[in-house]
């Protein structure tokens, strides 16, 4: 986690996780770019399984560091069981554990038309 001790806002990029430690590199690259776009925010990655930290631990660390509001950004292209069922339960658990924090869940990035357009442009690009 990169912490900005003066920031009351945190952004958690939430992804699936993998046993392969190299798998997380693209998520960390996104986090680095978010930090560049919003240097006032505290930005971290959290994972559903197989990779640390998990969402609850990541959020608890941010809140302990005086973050008052959290935005959770699911880095899922498809909205399957994890995004549809597991994530809402995690958010409910998070809100119950930290009732004074404002917690916002964004839609999965795969539901954003800009992401779909970018993927289409990349797929259609001639090498």
C-alpha positions, 0 to 999 in steps of 0.5 A, a space after each residue: 500500500 502506498 499511503 498518503 497520511 494526509 489523505 482521507 480517501 483511499 482507492 482499492 483495486 480489487 482483483 482475483 489473485 493467483 499463486 503466480 507472483 508475476 500475475 499481480 504485476 499488471 494490477 500493481 502497474 494500474 495502481 501506480 498509474 492511479 497514484 499518478 492521476 490522484 496523488 492525494 489518494 491512498 492506493 492499494 491492491 487487494 485480492 479475493 484469493 491466493 494473493 495477499 492482502 485480502 480486501 478486508 485486511 487492506 481496507 482495515 489498514 487504510 482505515 487505521 491510517 485515517 482513510 475515511 472513505 474508500 472506493 473499491 474498483 473491481 478489476 474483473 473483465 467479466 461479472 461472474 460469481 465472484 463479482 456478483 455474489 462474493 464481492 457484495 458479501 465482502 462489501 457488506 462485511 467491510 461496512 459492518 466492520 467499519 461503520 464510520 467509513 464511507 465505502 463505495 463499490 464501483 462496477 467491474 471494469 469490464 462493464 465500462 464502455 471505455 474498457 470495452 472500446 479499448 480492448 476492441 481497438 487493441 484486438 483490431 490493431 495491425 501488428 
